[in-house]
Amino acid sequence: MTIETTTAGILALIAIMTVVTVITRFGGVFLMSFVTINPRIESFINTMASSVLIAIIVPMAFSGDAGSLAALVVTAVIMLAIKKPLPAIAAGIAAAGLVRYAGITSL
């Protein structure tokens, strides 16, 4: 199946992605309404976000360019130092932008 990259095609793709996102979000809540939350399930839910984040970050650390590696390092250092995610993410984005603006492509 292919969708043309016209304005209508792009809007159709956005609509499809919106519907899929809404279905998965509400579907997850609906399915979890049948599950009794015990400490083991609660622990699983709390660690799932971390595991998804790690699954995104690890490949970037090994195969990313200098900008993505700078963002990863700066974000981690700032997060460990001040323990606030928003400034850490902002500093990581700034670091990636500066490294890429400087034209550094590899370490």
Summary of the structure (lengths in Angstrom):
residues: 107
radius of gyration: 19.3
end to end distance: 40.6
largest distance: 53.1
contacts: 234
relative contact order: 0.07
helix: 79%
strand: 0%
